[in-house]
Amino acid sequence: MMSFDNNFPPPSTGGDRRLSTLLHSPLSSPPVAFQQSARQSSQQPSASRAARQSSPAENETTNSNLFDFAVRSNKSTSSKKTTTMTTAPAKLYGKNLSDYDELDVDQLLSQLSPEEISILAKEVDPDDNLLPPSERCSYECNKEATGPLNRKKLIEHINKQALETPDLPEIKPYVAGTVRGKKWVAPETNGNTEHEDKIAIDIDDEYGDALNTASQEEIIDLAAILGFHSMMNQDQYHASLLNKGQPIGLGWDGVTKATQPKVYPPEPPNQTDPEDSIKRVRDDDSKLLDLNWNNIKNISDEKFENLFNALVENTHLETLSLVNVGLTDRLADKLAEALEKNCTLRVCNVETNFISPVGIIHLVKSLLKQRSLEEFRATNQRSQVLGNKIEMELTKLIEQNPTILRLGLHLEYNDARHRIASHLQRNIDRNCRLGVQAKFKLAETIHNNQSSFEIVSTE
């Protein structure tokens, strides 16, 4: 299958590989100092015999020399052994690991046969998400395809194979009537399932007689008054608080049924005639103060343009409601141009339409021209989330408007909500102060007129 270099042993697994690495490493041969100490120890008997034949002084000198030599040899052995273990490079199959970095992988792969490449591919996972799972999986099916997938036949084949496969034999065969394992026995009871501990409450005779003769509904009312919510359901609790009387058929164990929703009649369709209202706005009808086109379907763009063009010259209309009429950015720009020139409109409502965040900015920016609009609403548009950039720009525009009092917009960020709410509150306070000052001036004017009238009448 796979060919290897003759100078290196073949690969092995587990302990064989570790053993092979150990045998081919420099540590497999004993250190030089250890060999020298072994040779000295082999020559030690002859030296000892000579020491025994010499004088005592010479024996002491010889023993001290031998002891010093043993100590030096031991130190040299340990130092050399430590140096060898720390500085020896790691090797694999007799070569340093750094030598394998210079190998050309493509050249090695080109020398392999197709069978060896297939074996190598089964052992390697490319870990590439771009490859299909069929190419990453090591399983190979050599069977030929029998045809397209038929789910019904596949399920029938699986069921048939499951029925034909015999069950595994049981270690202990089942015998009817025999009990396997330990049989559960219920604990013995004395027949008294109630709790033995009882709480004694000292109640006056008057209250005791009242509680003993009270009905279940009265007890439930008393529990609701005392705040025992867990002793009753929601209907009983609210009925006790509102003094409506307990529901019939509900006791302590009663189950609350779902309250039936109230049926409200559908709202009548908007009967406003767009053509007639456009004509009245164009003629500046003094009686037309509120124009409501809410929920009118299929209004053409031409009618919207005629209304906005007529709104420019109108001086009596105060409220304009265009909710759920299908306004787009192009029509919103026309409305913004009309709001820049109209100075009598106080309320504008364009909720539930198809205006983009940029269109909402154009509408809010147009309010800075005349500064007469007090309420503007534009929630529930095509884009539910405006975004941080749009909200910050809307906040700057609102802070430049000293007349707007109410704003209907869904803001996501707390900074924008807080700044706009603070500015609207300042506008409301300023409006209240101006209103109080206007009332004082009006009262002063009326008082001066009355005093002048009295002077003229006396003359």
C-alpha positions in Angstrom: 0.0 0.0 0.0 2.0 3.0 1.3 5.8 3.0 0.7 8.3 4.2 3.3 12.0 4.9 3.4 14.2 1.9 4.2 16.3 4.0 6.6 13.3 4.5 8.9 11.1 2.0 10.7 7.5 1.7 9.5 4.8 3.7 11.4 3.1 2.1 14.4 0.4 3.1 16.8 0.0 3.4 20.5 2.9 2.1 22.6 4.8 0.8 19.6 5.2 4.3 18.2 6.4 5.7 21.5 8.8 2.7 21.9 10.1 3.2 18.4 10.7 6.9 19.1 12.4 6.1 22.4 14.7 3.6 20.8 15.8 6.0 18.0 16.3 8.9 20.3 19.8 9.8 21.7 18.5 8.9 25.2 18.3 5.2 24.2 22.1 4.9 24.7 23.5 5.3 28.2 25.4 8.5 29.0 29.2 8.6 28.8 29.6 9.5 32.5 27.4 6.6 33.4 29.8 4.3 31.4 32.9 5.8 33.0 31.4 5.3 36.5 30.6 1.7 35.6 34.2 1.0 34.5 35.5 2.6 37.6 33.2 0.5 39.7 34.4 -2.6 37.9 38.0 -1.8 38.8 37.1 -1.0 42.4 37.7 -4.6 43.8 41.4 -4.6 42.8 41.9 -1.2 44.3 40.3 -2.3 47.5 42.5 -5.3 47.7 45.6 -3.1 47.3 44.2 -0.8 50.0 43.8 -3.7 52.4 47.5 -4.7 51.9 48.8 -1.1 52.4 49.3 0.9 55.6 46.4 2.6 57.5 47.5 6.1 56.5 47.6 5.1 52.9 44.2 3.4 53.3 42.7 6.6 54.6 44.2 8.6 51.7 43.0 6.1 49.2 39.5 6.0 50.6 39.2 9.8 50.5 40.4 9.9 46.9 37.8 7.2 46.0 35.1 9.1 47.8 36.0 12.4 46.0 36.1 10.6 42.7 32.7 9.0 43.2 31.2 12.4 44.2 32.7 14.1 41.1 31.5 11.3 38.8 28.0 11.4 40.2 27.8 15.1 39.8 29.1 15.0 36.2 26.6 12.2 35.4 23.6 14.1 36.8 24.7 17.3 35.0 25.2 15.6 31.7 22.0 13.7 32.0 20.0 16.9 32.7 21.7 18.7 29.8 20.9 15.9 27.5 17.2 15.7 28.4 16.6 19.5 28.1 18.6 20.3 25.0 17.9 17.2 22.9 15.6 18.0 20.0 12.5 15.9 19.5 12.8 13.4 16.7 10.4 11.4 14.7 11.6 8.2 12.9 15.2 9.3 13.5 14.8 12.8 12.0 14.3 16.1 13.7 10.8 17.6 13.3 12.3 20.7 11.6 13.5 18.5 8.8 10.0 17.6 7.8 9.1 21.3 7.3 11.3 21.3 4.1 9.5 18.4 2.5 7.3 19.0 -0.5 3.8 17.6 0.3 2.8 17.8 -3.4 5.7 15.7 -4.4 5.0 13.1 -1.8 1.4 12.9 -2.9 2.3 12.6 -6.5 4.3 9.4 -5.7 1.2 7.7 -4.1 -1.0 5.4 -6.1 -4.8 6.0 -6.4 -5.5 3.3 -3.8 -3.1 4.9 -1.3 -4.7 8.4 -1.9 -8.2 7.0 -1.3 -6.9 5.4 2.0 -5.3 8.7 3.0 -8.5 10.6 2.1 -10.5 8.4 4.5 -8.3 9.3 7.4 -8.3 13.1 6.8 -11.2 15.5 7.4 -10.8 18.7 5.2 -13.0 20.6 7.6 -14.2 22.9 4.8 -17.8 24.1 4.8 -17.7 24.7 1.1 -17.3 21.0 0.4 -20.6 19.0 0.2 -21.1 16.4 3.0 -20.9 13.6 0.5 -17.3 14.5 -0.3 -16.3 15.0 3.4 -17.8 11.7 4.5 -15.4 8.7 4.6 -18.2 6.3 3.8 -18.3 5.0 0.2 -21.2 3.1 -1.2 -20.1 0.9 -4.2 -23.6 -0.3 -4.9 -25.3 0.9 -8.1 -28.4 3.1 -7.8 -31.7 1.2 -8.1 -33.7 4.3 -9.3 -35.2 7.5 -7.9 -36.2 7.7 -4.3 -39.6 6.3 -3.5 -40.5 7.2 0.1 -43.5 4.9 0.3 -41.6 1.8 -0.8 -38.7 2.7 1.5 -40.9 2.9 4.5 -42.6 -0.4 3.5 -39.2 -2.0 3.1 -38.0 -0.8 6.5 -41.2 -2.0 8.2 -40.9 -5.4 6.5 -37.2 -5.7 7.5 -38.1 -4.8 11.1 -40.8 -7.5 11.2 -38.7 -10.2 9.7 -35.7 -9.5 12.1 -36.1 -11.8 15.1 -36.0 -10.2 18.6 -33.0 -10.7 20.8 -33.5 -13.5 23.2 -34.1 -12.5 26.8 -31.6 -13.4 29.4 -34.4 -14.4 31.7 -37.5 -15.6 29.8 -40.9 -14.0 30.7 -43.3 -16.2 32.6 -46.9 -15.0 33.1 -47.8 -14.5 36.7 -44.3 -14.2 38.1 -43.1 -10.9 39.7 -39.7 -9.7 38.7 -37.8 -7.6 41.2 -39.2 -6.2 44.4 -42.9 -5.7 44.6 -44.0 -2.3 45.8 -46.1 -2.3 48.9 -48.1 0.7 50.0 -47.2 2.1 53.4 -49.6 1.3 56.2 -52.0 4.0 57.4 -54.3 4.2 60.4 -57.2 5.4 58.3 -56.9 9.0 59.4 -55.5 11.0 56.4 -56.1 14.4 57.9 -53.3 16.4 59.5 -53.0 15.7 63.2 -51.8 19.1 64.1 -54.6 21.5 64.6 -54.4 25.2 65.3 -56.6 26.4 68.2 -58.0 29.9 67.7 -59.7 31.8 70.6 -62.7 33.4 69.1 -65.5 35.2 71.0 -68.8 33.5 71.2 -70.4 36.3 69.1 -67.9 35.9 66.2 -67.9 32.1 66.6 -71.7 31.9 66.2 -71.6 34.3 63.2 -69.0 32.2 61.5 -70.7 28.9 62.2 -74.0 30.2 60.8 -72.4 32.0 57.8 -73.0 30.7 54.3 -70.3 29.7 51.9 -70.8 33.0 49.9 -70.4 35.0 53.0 -67.2 33.2 53.9 -65.8 33.8 50.4 -66.7 37.6 50.7 -64.9 37.6 54.1 -61.8 35.9 52.6 -61.7 38.5 49.8 -61.9 41.4 52.3 -59.1 39.9 54.3 -56.9 39.4 51.2 -56.8 35.6 51.0 -56.4 35.5 47.2 -55.3 31.9 47.1 -58.5 30.7 48.6 -60.7 31.8 45.7 -60.7 32.4 42.0 -60.6 35.6 40.1 -64.3 36.0 39.5 -65.1 35.4 43.2 -62.6 37.9 44.3 -63.8 40.7 42.0 -67.4 39.9 42.8 -66.7 40.3 46.5 -64.9 43.7 46.0 -67.6 45.1 43.8 -70.4 43.7 45.9 -72.0 42.0 42.9 -72.8 38.8 44.6 -71.0 35.5 44.2 -71.5 33.7 40.8 -73.9 30.8 40.9 -72.4 27.3 41.0 -68.9 28.4 42.2 -67.8 27.4 45.6 -64.4 26.8 47.1 -63.6 24.2 44.4 -65.2 26.1 41.5 -63.4 26.5 38.2 -63.4 29.9 36.6 -64.6 29.8 33.0 -63.3 32.1 30.3 -65.2 35.4 30.1 -66.9 35.8 26.8 -65.6 38.8 24.9 -68.0 41.6 24.3 -69.2 42.0 20.8 -68.8 45.5 19.4 -70.4 46.5 16.2 -68.0 47.3 13.4 -67.3 50.9 12.7 -69.4 52.4 10.0 -67.6 53.3 6.8 -66.4 56.8 6.3 -69.0 58.6 4.3 -66.9 61.7 3.6 -67.0 62.7 -0.1 -63.5 63.5 -1.3 -64.6 65.6 -4.2 -66.9 67.7 -2.1 -64.3 68.1 0.7 -61.7 69.2 -1.8 -64.1 71.8 -3.2 -64.9 73.2 0.3 -61.2 73.4 1.1 -60.5 75.2 -2.1 -63.4 77.6 -1.5 -62.1 78.3 2.1 -65.3 77.3 3.7 -65.4 78.8 7.2 -67.6 76.0 8.5 -65.1 73.3 7.6 -62.7 73.1 10.6 -62.1 69.3 10.7 -61.4 67.2 7.6 -61.5 63.4 8.1 -60.5 61.0 5.3 -59.6 58.1 7.6 -59.9 54.6 6.1 -61.2 55.7 2.8 -60.0 53.3 0.1 -58.9 53.8 -3.4 -58.3 57.5 -3.3 -56.3 58.5 -6.4 -53.1 60.5 -6.3 -54.7 63.2 -8.2 -57.3 63.8 -5.5 -54.5 64.0 -2.9 -52.6 66.5 -5.0 -55.8 68.7 -5.4 -56.4 68.6 -1.7 -52.8 69.6 -0.8 -52.8 72.4 -3.4 -56.1 73.7 -2.0 -54.7 73.5 1.5 -52.1 76.1 0.7 -54.7 79.0 0.4 -57.0 77.7 3.1 -57.3 79.8 6.3 -60.0 78.0 8.3 -59.2 74.3 8.4 -57.6 73.3 11.8 -57.6 69.5 11.8 -56.5 67.1 9.0 -56.8 63.3 9.4 -55.4 61.1 6.7 -55.1 57.7 8.5 -54.9 54.5 6.5 -55.3 56.1 3.1 -52.2 54.8 1.4 -50.0 57.9 1.5 -46.5 57.4 -0.1 -43.3 59.4 0.0 -44.2 61.4 -3.1 -47.6 62.5 -1.6 -45.9 63.1 1.7 -43.6 65.6 0.0 -46.6 67.4 -1.5 -48.2 67.6 2.0 -44.9 69.0 3.4 -45.0 71.8 0.8 -48.6 72.6 1.8 -47.7 72.6 5.6 -44.9 75.1 4.9 -47.4 77.6 3.5 -50.5 76.9 5.6 -50.6 78.9 8.9 -54.0 77.8 10.4 -53.7 74.0 10.7 -53.3 72.9 14.3 -53.5 69.0 14.0 -52.2 66.7 11.3 -52.6 62.9 11.5 -51.0 60.7 8.9 -50.7 57.4 10.8 -50.8 53.9 9.2 -49.5 54.7 5.8 -46.5 53.9 3.6 -44.3 56.8 4.4 -40.5 56.1 4.8 -38.4 57.6 7.6 -37.0 60.1 5.2 -40.5 61.2 4.3 -41.3 61.7 8.0 -38.3 63.9 8.4 -39.5 66.1 5.5 -42.9 66.4 7.2 -41.4 67.3 10.6 -39.0 69.8 8.9 -41.8 71.5 7.2 -43.4 72.4 10.6 -40.5 74.8 11.3 -41.7 77.2 8.5 -45.0 78.5 9.9 -44.7 77.1 13.5 -48.4 76.9 13.9 -49.0 73.1 14.1 -49.5 71.9 17.7 -50.0 68.1 17.2 -48.4 65.8 14.6 -48.9 62.0 14.5 -47.1 59.6 12.1 -46.8 56.2 13.7 -47.3 52.7 12.1 -45.6 53.4 8.8 -43.9 51.2 6.3 -40.8 51.0 8.4 -41.6 50.2 12.1 -38.0 51.0 13.3 -36.6 54.4 12.3 -33.0 53.9 13.4 -30.6 55.9 15.5 -29.7 58.4 12.8 -33.3 59.2 11.9 -34.3 59.5 15.5 -31.5 61.9 16.4 -32.3 64.1 13.4 -36.0 64.1 14.4 -35.0 65.1 17.9 -33.0 68.1 16.6 -35.9 69.2 14.5 -38.4 68.9 17.3 -36.1 70.9 19.7 -36.1 73.7 17.2 -39.9 73.9 17.1 -41.4 76.1 19.9 -45.0 75.5 19.2 -45.5 71.8 18.9 -47.2 70.3 22.0 -48.0 66.6 21.1 -46.0 64.2 18.9 -47.1 60.7 17.9 -44.0 58.8 16.8 -42.5 55.4 18.0 -39.0 56.1 19.1 -36.7 53.2 20.1 -33.8 55.0 21.8 -34.2 56.4 25.3 -32.1 59.5 24.6 -34.4 60.6 21.8 -37.5 59.9 23.8 -36.3 61.8 26.9 -35.1 64.9 24.9 -38.4 65.1 22.9 -40.5 64.6 26.0 -38.6 67.3 27.9 -38.9 69.8 25.0 -42.7 69.1 24.6 -43.2 69.7 28.3 -41.3 73.0 28.1 -43.6 74.0 25.1 -46.7 73.2 27.2 -45.5 75.2 30.2 -44.7 78.1 27.9 -48.1 77.9 26.3 -49.7 77.9 29.7 -47.8 81.0 30.8 -48.8 82.8 27.6 -52.4 81.8 28.1 -52.4 83.1 31.7 -50.8 86.4 30.6 -53.3 86.7 27.7 -56.2 86.2 30.2 -54.8 88.9 32.5 -54.4 91.4 29.6 -57.9 90.6 28.5 -59.3 91.1 32.0 -57.4 94.4 32.3 -58.7 95.6 29.0 -62.3 94.8 29.9 -61.8 96.6 33.3 -60.4 99.7 31.6 -63.3 99.7 29.1 -65.9 99.4 31.8 -64.3 102.3 33.8 -64.2 104.5 30.8 -67.8 103.7 30.1 -68.8 104.7 33.6 -67.0 108.0 33.3 -68.7 108.8 30.0 -72.1 107.9 31.4 -71.7 110.1 34.5 -70.9 113.1 32.3 
